[in-house]
Amino acid sequence: MKPNTPSMAEATPELDDQLCFALYSTSLAMMRVYRGLLPKLGLTYPQYLVMMVLWQQDQQTVSDIGERLFLDSATLTPLLKRMENQGLVQRARARSDERQVIISLTDQGKALRKDAASVMPAVQCATQCSLEEVTALRGQLVNLRKNLNDSAG
């Protein structure tokens, strides 16, 4: 550190120097990209995430989906009800425990996977990053999320 240069703790924080703002504004930019792609599928971004979880493994509980997406059931339940009304998923009480609701893809929901295959390549193209850069950045972000979650308690 140069003499007469304030330490990070002493400096007045500038907006553009804040990690949180870089993450927030990047997230907004990413959502704009998805808003251009997902209406063709009839999905919002949160619905797309639910579909991705179910395309990876069908018939999951609401709590398992919520855990995977870092969403609570109060947020997820209305979303799943809308998706059921769209004909994408079915909700059913678990036979073993009626408190649990199992979410399953409908035939329409399963068929949508083929149409959604173009989303990830379009997003990668929009980033103007190589596959290696995207993979490395994703790994850094996953690690950052873990560290922040661990620190938040």
Beta strands, then each sheet from edge to edge (+ up, - down):
strand 1: 60-61
strand 2: 89-93
strand 3: 101-105
sheet 1: 1+ 3- 2+
end
